[in-house]
Structures are given as C-alpha cells and as structure tokens.
Amino acid sequence: MANSSSVSNAIGYHEIGELWDEHDTTDHGDDEAAEFVLKLGGETHYVALERNLHLRLRALDSSEPA
C-alpha cells in the first residue's frame, strides 16, 4: 500500500491514532538501531525590562545591532 504507515498500514492520521490508542511500541517490532541528528537551538525567554536596562544589554550583545 503506497503512502501508508509502516506499522499500522494506515493511510491517515485518524487511522494511525486508532492503532496507538490500543497499542504501544512494545507491541510492534524488535529493538533496532537507529541513527538521527539532533540540533538544539538556543532557548528564548521573554521578560519585561526597563527600557534603559534593555538598551544597555543590547549594547553588550555583539550579535544585536545597537
């Protein structure tokens, strides 16, 4: 079946969801080695700052234009 999930043979998210509602990963397949690349980006946090403090911090950050 073309364009189907390799585990459930489902052709849509709804059908895949139905399978995983009744099963878990221990029900399917053997332990197999897998390779993947994980690229972690920096975290972004938003906080309120006084304007003068914000300007001083931006001036210290070489990656931001002043």
C-alpha angles and dihedrals in degrees: 000000000000120000094013132133111267093225105037100024084225121150099206142040092250092057092045089051091052090055094050091045087066102030141037134207092273089066094061135056134339128279105282130182115252134190125206140157119234117199114188119198127199119276120248121219124183119209135162114252133180109257095244092051090048091052092048092051092048089051089056093049108086093196094060123071110240 
